[in-house]
Amino acid sequence: MISFLDLQKVNNRFRDKIDERIKNILDCGWYLQGQENELFCKNFAAYCGTRFALGCGNGLDALRLIIAAYGIGYGDEIIVPANTYIASILAISENGCTPVLVEPDINTYCIHPDLIEEKITEKTKAILVVHLYGQICPMEKIWKLAQKYQLKVIEDAAQAHGAVYQGRRAGNLADAAGFSFYPGKNLGCLGDGGGITTNDEDLYTRVKALANYGSDRKYHHIYKGINSRLDEIQAAVLDVKLQFLDEDNQKRRTIARKYRDGIKHSKIILPAAYDEMAHVWHIFAVRTPERDSLQQYLSEKGIQTNIHYPTPPHKQGAYQEFGQLSLPVTEKIHREVLSLPISPVMTEEEVDFVIQTINQW
Ligand SMILES: *Cc1c(COP(=O)(O)O)cnc(C)c1O
């Protein structure tokens, strides 16, 4: 059986290093906001090329903290791709703002940059871009719009750790970025974890306080904050794995290239990548009108696949206010995508087997 993502195998490669770091934490007895968190944040900021990085509880919190820290709230609008994981949209509505959904480019699955301007109103405060599946959005056009209308740009980089666009990494392409370190992400810990990167010192100071009960120093609360912190164990694990992130992403690129060169089927559309380094292939999603039958076929052949995502946010029960919206490109993508196994621990034989099996469908 070829599993979609074998996390045991992924993390077992670092077993000794992780064991040692966790042992140190147990020996020292300090579990939150200590030296592991400080070290990882320093290293992650350096890796992304930003001045600051903050650890927090998860990717959703990272995004909602950024929005809250910019003072964007009730009555404001934020532009966001319709084709995304629901967390991007929740981060907006949790702050009392209105998500304004924009259709994606059918080739890249990312927000269509030419459809943003028509959605900008007096109430628009920010554009939240999502580097979906690990591919950087067309930032050049987004920066221009943001400048023209004085909008903040926020990256949802939860799927794009390490991707490089014009020599700059994900997390360093906007005013601020939110990361998730959920176990299955390209940089994942052993539970929930998240991070924020920015070059904006004011924003950093605010998110740091907001994520820690709104406190700027002990027992002194200047905001009505939340509790969202990255614990010492997760920070240590991430610090170990960060050293291998580029290597792992390169392995993903190699697999993606093999898939793109090897899969040849009249009914299957392969994902587009406009720049090798701008994609870290968190997900390799093919598209076919007969998605369910392809998934069934691959499952019978012992190949596990997934769907990212089966139902778009505007069709979810939680967002009945969007029930009347027609977003045909997003809906088509959600009907047709199928994610193939891709991970740094997949063997060449496994990749070849996936290619051959698909070509025989
Ligand atoms: C995983 C993910 C999130 C949320 O991250 P959590 O850590 O699960 O809260 C947000 N946006 C996108 C695009 C994601 O893939």
The ligand as an ORCA input file, in Angstrom:
! r2SCAN-3c Opt
* xyz 0 1
  C      -3.643     24.078      7.522
  C      -4.144     25.364      7.000
  C      -4.589     26.396      7.838
  C      -4.838     26.233      9.300
  O      -3.828     25.752     10.044
  P      -4.117     25.021     11.458
  O      -2.785     24.917     12.072
  O      -4.744     23.707     11.143
  O      -5.046     25.906     12.226
  C      -4.894     27.611      7.275
  N      -4.828     27.798      5.949
  C      -4.456     26.828      5.112
  C      -4.375     27.128      3.653
  C      -4.108     25.574      5.603
  O      -3.747     24.610      4.753
*
